Amino acid sequence: MDQKLTLGSKVRYGLADLGFALITSAMQFFLLFYYTDVAGINPALAGSALLVGKLTWDAFNDPFFGYWSDRTRSRFGRRRIYMVLGAIPLGLAAWIMFSLPKGLTGVTAFLAVLGSFWLVDTFHTMTTTPYYALTPELTRDYNERASLTSIRMVFSVFGYILGAALTTILAGIFQGSGMDIQQAWSTTGAVFGTVVVITTLITTLTIREDPEMAGEPSKIPAIKAVLTSFKNKPFIILMIAFILSSFSFTVLTALVPYFIQYQLNMGDQVSFVLLVMLLTIGIFLIPAKMVSDRINKGPAYALGLFIACLAIISSFFLPHESTILIYVVAAVAGLGFSAQWVFPWSMLPDVIEYDEKMTGERREGVYYGLWAFLSKFTSALGVAVSGWALSLYGYVPNVEQTAHALFGIRFFFAIVPAVIILISLPFLIKYPITRDTHNALVNELKLMKEEGN
């Protein structure tokens, strides 16, 4: 079977991630800021509501959609049917998320944050989990998966850039046209929702699933399907490393607007700093893949995170004034974090073959469902911790912060993420799946299949 993919097929597959990343970026960089400085919701309350949402609904719906797509048969295949059904509801939910009324407090505010999050999360999971599960079904080649992921991540980074750079800019433009601040943010959410609908449907309708690559629908019962996944040692190691690095990145990005606005007094340059970091990530996606061609994915991932860690630590020592050095920090961090965008997503498909050897089935959906839950849980935990930290250190929106509050912002922006990233590195340096071991496993599975026939 030909394991190579055409450039056109990689581009068509990657396009959907532009819309998904746009929504994710707007949430990751500005959702907490929107709750506190636009909707006027207490930061600890908002962060806690998001965390509760992850611990309740996400713990069920991510594995569920993954497991169910493994068992699905339709003329759209196992995965694309859910992208078709979820695209438009996801766009509507993104609009609603940025349309909360101002002045909500207490239980009402908690439920508003929780309910709007649940709505977005349901349809985000319904579309993205099957979408990501297509990666190992498009090719089983170790290097080709890294190439496919790199091209998808080009679109993902572009979507992140749009979300990071355009969210406040669009809101400002709409506000300048006569809208109040809430209407401006609501309209921005509607624009982003429209983009995610269009990109998702284009990808869904222009790619095809390979039935031979996908295999037969899974027959393992739901609970057993999830529990069996935790017997996959490479998956556990990768999961631990990804949880640590993803949590660190979320805390960092959630506090970027606060650090730049209040520590550096450069609030009007938040979008430009983020643009430098994300452009650098985009520029180094392909070079990151080239590094993995030489030293394998695990060590390459660790190298990138270490570079990002050095940049993050240095930001703790920036002065309480405007400084161009923040752009240098952003560029170096972007170089390092390019690894976070390429490697975990190209390493996850490789664990599927280990699972296939254990179970005799192709169960991409379960793994990507668990991965989605872990990814979104660590993201919500990072936002929650950021909100708790702001409250703990006495943050007050839209005023000059106290020295105590500024120290809290600096500490949780720089030191906390850097230390946690360092903890993740040994898991990656010793990661058991290499190019050689994976190729041997694929050949073993091929031989087992031929003997079974």
N, C-alpha and C positions, 0 to 999 in steps of 0.2 A: 504494500500500500504506500502511495506517495505521501510522505509526511510534510512536504513543503507546501506553503500557502502562497498565493499570489499577493502582490502588494495591494491590489484592489480589494481583495477579500479582507485583508488585515485592516485597511482603511474603513471599509464599510462596517466591520465589526466594531472598530474603535469609536466610531462617531457617537454612539449612544452614550458613551461615558462622558462626553462633553456636557450633556444635559444633566446627568447624574452628579457630576463633579460641581457643576454650577450651583445646584441646590445644596449639596454637601458643604461647599465652600462658604456660601452665604450663612449657613447655619453655624459652621465651625468658627468662623471669624467674627460674626456679628450677631448671632442669635442672643447670646447673653447680654451684649451691649444694647440690642433692641429692647429686650425685656426691661433692663434697668434704666436706660436713658431716653427711651421713646415711650414705652408703655408704662413706665414708672413702677415696675414690680421689684420687690425686695430681691437682691441678688441671691441670697441664701435660699429663699423660698423657690425662686425660679430654678436654681441648680438642683435642689432636692426633688422638685417635680419631674425634671428630666431624668434624674437617676431612678426614681420610682417607676417611671415609664419603661426604662430599660430593664429593670429587674422583674417586671411583671409581664407585660405583653410581649416584649422582645424575646424573653426566655422561651416563649412558645412559638411565636409566629415565624422566626427565622428558621429554626430546624423544620417546622411544619411545611413551609413553602418549598424548602430544599428537598425534604423527604417526598412530598407529594409530586414534585416535578420528576423525581426519579421513577415514579410509578405511573406516569401519565403517557397516554397514547392519544395523538390527535394529528390532523393533517398538517398542523404547524410544528409537529415534533413534540419532544418532551419539554422544551424550555420556552420557545417563542410564543406559545399560546398565552402564557402568563404576562409576557411583555405587551402583547396586544390588548389584553383585558385591563392591565394596570396603568397604561400610559396616561390616558386622559384624567382618571381620578387622581393620579399623582400630581399632575399640573394644578388641578383645583385645590388639592390639599396644601401645596406650597403657597398658593395665594392666601388661603385662610390663615396659615401659620403667621404671616406678617400683617394680619388684619385685626389684631386684638384691640379692644377699646381701651382707652387710657383710664388710669385711676383704679384698676382692680387691686384688691387687697385680700389678705387672709385666705380663707378657703376658696373663695370665688377665683382669686388669682391662681391659686394652686391648680384648681380643676381646669381653668382655661388653658394654662400651659400644658397640663397633662393631656387634656382632650385633643388639642390641636397637634401635639406631638404624636399621639397615638394614630391620628388620621394620616399624617405624613409618613410615619414609620410603616404603617401597614402596606401602603401602596408602593413605597420605596422598596420594601422587602420583596413584595410580589413581583416587581420588575427586575431588580438588580440581582437577586440571588440566582434565578435561572440564567440571567445574562452572563454573570461571571462563571457559572457552571459550564458554559459553552467552551471555555478556553481549553480544558483537557480533551474535549470532544472534537475539537478542530484539528489538533495534532498531538502526537505522543512523543515527538522529538524534543529532547532536552534543550537544545539550542534554539529550535524554532519557537518553543513556548516563550523563551526569553525575548525573542524578536517580536512575536505577536503582542506580548505584554508591553514591550517598549513603545510600540506604535500606538497601542490603546492608551498608554499613559501620556503620550503627546497630546491626545485629545483631552485626557483627564486634566493635565496641567493647564491646558488652555481654558478649560472650564473653570478650574480653580482660580486662574488669573482673572477671568471675567467676574467671578463671584467676589473675589477679594478687591478688585479695582473698581468695579462698577456699582456695587451695592450702595455705598454711601454717595457716589457720584450721581447715580440715577435718582436716588431719593432726594438729593439736593436740587437736581434739575426739575423734578416734579414739584418740589416745594416752592421753587422759584417761579413756577408757572401759575402759582395761586393756590395750590393745595396746602392744607395744613400738614403737619409732620406725619400724622397717622395715615392720612390718605396717600401721601407720598410713598411711605414704606409699603402700604398695601398694593399700590400700583406697581412698585418694583417687584413685589412677590408675584403679581400676575404676569409680568413680562418674563420672569424666570420660569414660571410654570409653563408658559407657552413654548419656551425653548425646549424644555425637557420632553414635552409631548411630541414635538416635531422630530427631534433627534432620535428618540426611542422608536418611533414608528418607522423612520427611514431604515434604521438598522434591522428592525424586525422583518420588514418586508423585502429586504435585499440580500439577506444571507440565508443559507440553507444548512440544516443539520444533517450529518452523515449517520444514517441508522447503524451502519456497521461499526463506526467508531463509538457510537453511544452505547451499543449493546442492548440487551433486553431490559424491560422495566424491572426494577428491584422487587423482590418478593419477601424481603426480611421485614418483620413487624416493626412498627414505629419505634417503640422504646428500645428494643434490641438494636435497631439500626443506629440509634444515637450512642448507646453504651458501647457498642462494638468499636465505634470510631475512636474511643479513648484508649483502646488497646494498641493503636497505631503509634509507635514510639516516635518516629520522625515528625508526625503531626503534633504530638504533645510538645516536643522541643521547639518546633517552629511557633506554636501557639504561645508559649511562654515568652519567647523573644519578641513576638509581634505585640502582645499585650503590653509589655513594658515600654517598647518604643512608641507605640501608638498613643498610650496614655501621656507620655512625655510630650509628644508633638501636639496633642490636643490642649494640654495645659499651656504650652507655649503660645499657640495660636489664639486661644481664648483670651489671653492677657495682652496680646500685641497692641490692641487699641488703647488699653489703659497705660501700658508702659510708654508708648510713644507720646500719647497726649499729656500724661501727668508727670512722668519722670523726665522726659526730654523736651517737653513743651513744644511738640511738633505735631499737634493734632491735625493740622491741615495736610500733613504729609504721610498719614497712615497708609493710604492706598498706594502711594509711590514706593514706600518701603516694602510693602507686601509684593508689589509688582516686581521689584528687583529680585526678591527671594524666589518667587515663583518662576520668573523668566530664567533664572539660573538653574532651577530644578529642571525646567524644560530643555535647556541647552545641554545639560549633562545626562539626560536619559540614555541616549545612545552610547556615549562614552562609558557610562556605568555598565551597560550590557557588555561592552567590549572587555571591561575588566573581568567580568564574570567568565568570559570565554577563556581567560588565562588561569584564574585562581579559584573557580567554582563560585556558586552563588552565595553560600553561607559566609565565607571569609570576605567576599566583596561587599556584602551587606554590612558586616561588622566594620569594615574600613570606612564606608560612607558615614555610618552613625558616629564613629569616633571623630571624624572631621567636623560633623555638625555639633557634636558635644563641645569641642574646643571653642567654636564660635559662640555657642550659647553661654558658656561660662564667662567669656570676655565681656558680654553685655552687662553683667552685674556691676562692672567697674566703670560704666559710662557715667558722665557727670549729670547733675540735675540741671541741664540746659541743652539747647539745641546743638547737635553735633553731627557732622557728616559721617562720622565713624559708624553710625547705625547702618548705613548703606553697605559698608564693608562687611559688617557682621552678617547682614542679610544675604549678601552674595556668597560668603563662605558657608553659611548655614544651608543655603540652597544647593550648593555643590554637594554637601554631605547628604542632605535629605533626598537627593535624587535616588539614592539607594532605597529609601523607604517606599518609593513609588514603583520601583521596578521589581525588586527581589522577592518580597513576601508574596506578591501576586503571581510571580513566575515559579516560586518554590512550592506553593500550595498544590498546583496540578500534579507535581511529581509524587506527592504522597498518595495520590489516587491509585497508582500501580501497587503500592504496598498493601493498600486495602483490598485491591482486587485479588492479590495473592491470598489474603486471609479469608475473604468471603466468597470469591468466585463471581462477584458482581461488580458492575461499574456504578458507583454511588456518589457521583460528583455533587448532586444536589444536597445530600446530607452534610457533606464537608463544607460546601459553600454556605449552607444555612447556618451551621455552627460558627463558621468564620465571620459571617455577617453579624451574628449576635455578639461575638466577642469584640468585633471592630466597633460596633455601635455602643456596646456597653462601656468599653474603655473610653470612647469619645464622650459619652454622657458622664462617666465618672470624672473625666478630666474637666469638663465644664462645671460639674457640681463642686469639685474641689476648688476650682478657681472662684466660684461664687462664695463658697464658705470662707476662703482665704480673704476675699475682699471684705466680707462682713466682719471677720475676726480682727482684721487690722484697721477697722473703722473707716472704710471707704464711703465717701458721700459723692453722689453724681454731680457733675458740672460745677465743681468748686475746686479751689486749690487744696491739694491733699496735705495732711499732716506728715511729719517726718516718719511717724510710725506706719502710716498707710503706704507711703512711698517705699519703705523698706520691705513691707509685705509684698507689694507688687513686684519689686526687683527680685526678691528671694524666690517667689513662686514662678516667676517668669524665667529665671536663669538657673539657679542652683538646683532646685527640685528636679526639673526635667533632665539636667545634665547628669545628676547622680543616678537616676533611674536608667538612663541610656547606658551608662557604664556597666550596670548590673546585667544588662541584656547581652553584652558582647561575648562572654564565654560560651553561651548557648549557640551562637552563630559560628564562632571560630571552629568549634568541634562538631558542626552539623553533619549528620551521618550520610545524607544523600549527596553524592558527588556525580559528576558526569559519568564516570566509569561505573559506579554502582548502579546508577539508574539505567544505563544502557544494558547492563547485565540483567537487571530485573525485567526490562521490557522483552529482551530476547527469551528469558525463561518463561514469561507469560505466553509469548507467541508459540513456544514449543509445547507448552501445556495445552494450549488451545488446539494445536494441530494433532496432538496425541488423543485429545478428547473427541475429535471428529473421526 
